[in-house]
Amino acid sequence: MLAVITVFIVAVVSLLITRIATLALVLTGMSTQAARFQARSALTGTGFTTNEAESVVSHPVRRQIVMTLMMLGGVGLVTAIATLIIGFANASRAEAFERLLVLAVALAGLLLMARTRWFNRALTPLLSRLLSRYTQLESRDYAELLRLGGEWGVGEVSVREGDWMACERLADLDLRSEGVAVLGIERREGGYVGAPSFESRVGPGDVLLLYGRGERLKDLDARPAGQVGDDAHEAAVTAERGEAGAERAEDANREAAER
């Protein structure tokens, strides 16, 4: 029975480590879903190759968190396997079945507890305070702040010859009127312009990092130069004004209802 208890303790510790690592990755700016996926992948040694994984490798703090998870995961897995072997090696068939049943019930109960809302509400604020106090991580979940995953999103748009945005200044493009913000420009020659000014010019081969409604970003990526592109721009501006007006009316109605 001692082996079963040991394996259960390893599972509890692994769960806590994953939760702490997930929150730590969130505090570096990752979304909660991406952070949870990367934490579990690193602890179990799965090693998926994704865009989020590349962002972990290129970020020094995230890289350190994941390296620690890999080391802890290897030690925990070896401990659990060795304990199971020792615990079941000399047990009779009845004892082995009893221990396996106890272990399965205990792990199922732990999994159900970890999925409850009260567990998350109790653990997450505590871990957040500890990490904010004893680490240099900035408590910001940028995916949540920018409302990513719904109507709004961040996307890259490659500018080609003949595109509507090619060889134009940001001031002339007036993307803000369409509800699109230019976060940065990756130059064809390799430079990067963060928070570009209105005087910045977009050239063929550049990649723009944009924030806006998903459908608007798709439209910009396929918008051709000439009159067709200008008409699409005017249509997008008109649509954005309508959506903004509807949002203002909804806010006004909400404020009136609260009064």
N, C-alpha and C positions, 0 to 999 in steps of 0.2 A: 504493500500500500504506500510505502514511502516513495517509491518510484513514481507512482501516479500523482502524488502530491507535488513532487519535484517538477514533473512535466507541467502541471497546472500552474505552478509558480512561474515557470519559464514563459508560459503563454501569457500570463498577466503582465509580466515585465515587458514582454515583446509588444503587447498592446499599448502599454503606457509609453514605451519608447517611440512607437510609430506615431502616437498622438502628439507627443512633444515635438518630434521631428516635423510632422505636418504643420503644426502651428509655427515652428521656427521658419519653415520655408515660406509660409504665408506672410510672415513678417518681413521677408525680403522682397515681397511684391508679387509672388506667385498666386494664382487663383487657388481656392481651397481644393477643388477637384484635382487639379494638376499636382498640387503639393501632396495630397493623399496618395495619388498614384505613384509619384516618384519615391515617397517614403517607403511604401510597401514594396516597390520594386527593388530598392536598394537593400532593405532589410532581408528580403528573401533571396537576393542575388539573381533576380530574374533578368534584369538588364535590358529592358525594352529600348529601342532606338526611336525616339520621337523628337519633335521640335522642342518640347519641354526639357528633354534630356540634354539637348544641346545648350539650352539656356542655363541649365545647372552647371555644365562643364565650364562655361565661359564666365560664371559668376563665382568669385573666390569664396564668399561666405556659404553659398549653396553647395559648392564643391566640398567644403570642409564638413558640412552637415552630412552629406551623402557618404563621404569616406568613412565617417564615424559609424554610420548605419551599417555599411558593408562589413566593417570589422566586428561590430556587435552582433550582426546577423549570423556571421560565420561561427562565432563562439556559441551563441544560443542554439543554433541548429545542431551543432556537434554535441552539446550538453544534453539536449532533449533526446537525440537518437541513442546516445550512450546510456542514458538513464532508462529509456524504454527497454533496451536490450538487457540491462542488468535486472530490471524489475520483472521481466517476463521469462527470463532464461530458465530459472529453477522453479517456476510456479507450475502447479498442476493445471489441468485443463479448466477445472471449475474456478480456481483462483485467477487464472488469466482472464477468463470471461468476466468475472466479477470486477476485476481491476479495469478492464477495457470498458465495461459499462459505466463505471464510476467516472472514468476519464471523459467519456463521450458526453455524459450528462453535465459534468462540470464545465467542459469547453463550450457546450451549447448554451448553458446559462450565462457564461461570460460573454459570449457573442451577442446574446439578446440584451444583456445589460449595457453593453457598449453601444448598442443602437438606440437606446432610449434617449429621449430629449433631456430628461433631468440629469443624466450622466454627462451629456455634452455641456449643459448649462452650468453644471457644478465644476467640471474639470477645466474647460476652455478658459474662463476668466482667470482662474488661478495660475494656469500655465502661462497665460499672456502676461500677467503681472510679474511672474518670476523671470521670464525671458527678457522683458523690458527693463527689469531692474538690474539683472546680472549679466546682460549681454549688450552689444552695441546694435542690435537689430532694431530697425525702425518699424513701428507697428502700423503698417499700411498694407491693406489688401487692395491693390490697384484694380484688379478685375472687378471687385465689388464697387469700388468708388466710381469707376467708369461705366458701370452697369453693363458689362460685357456678357455675352451669352444670350441676350434678348434681341431687341430691335437694333441696339447700338453695338458697334464693334470697332476694332482697330484692324486695319488691313494695309497691305503693301500693294501699290499700283506701279507697274513698270511702264515707263513712258517710251513709246516707239516713234519712229518717223511717221508722220501723217496723223498722229494723235492730236486731239483738240488741245491738250495741255503743252505740247512740244513747243519749245522756243518762245514761251510766254512768261511774263512776270506774274507772280502770285497776286499782285494788286489788280492786274488786268483779268485774271481768271475769276477773281471774286468768289472763291469757293465757300467762303463763310456764309454768303447769302443762300447757299444751298444747304447749309447746316453741316458743312464739312470743315474740320480743322486740320491744318497741316502740322504734324508733330515733328517731322524731320525729312531731310532729303539726303539719300545716299547717292553720291555723285558717281558717274560712270568711271571716272579715273580713280576712285577709291576713297575719296574724302567723304565726310559726313557733316551736314549742317543741321544742328539741333535748334528747334524753335525758330525757323527761318523768318526773316522779315518780308514785308510785302514787296521789297525791291529784288528779292531773290528770283532768279530766272530758272525755269525748268528746261532742261535739255534732253534730247533723245538719249536713251540709255540710263537716265536717272531713275531711281526708285523712290517713290514718295511714301512715307508712313502717314496714313490718314486715319482720322477718327470721325465717325459719323454713322448714319443709318446704313445698314448692310446693303439694301437695294441701291442706295445712292452710290456707294463705293463700287458696286458692280457696274453701274451705268458709266461711271467715270473711266473705268478700266477699258470699256469698249467704245468710248465716245470718239468719233472721227473728227478731223479738222473741217473747217469750212462752215457753211450755213447750217448743215445738219447738226453739227456740234453746238453752234450758237443757239439753235432752236431748242436743243435738249437742255442747255444751260438755263434758258429762260423758263422752260417748263418745270425744271427742278426748283428754281427760285420761287415760282408761283406755288408749287406744291409745298415747299417748306414754309412759306408764309401762311398757308392754310393750316398746316399741322401745328405751327407755332401758335396761331390764333385759337385753335381748338384747345391746345394745352393751357393757354392763358385763361380761356373761359372755364375750363375744368377746375383750375386753381381758384378762380374767383368763386365758383359755386361751392367748392369745398370750404373756403374761408367763410362764406356766408352761412353754410350749414353749421360750422363750428361755433359761430356767434349765437 
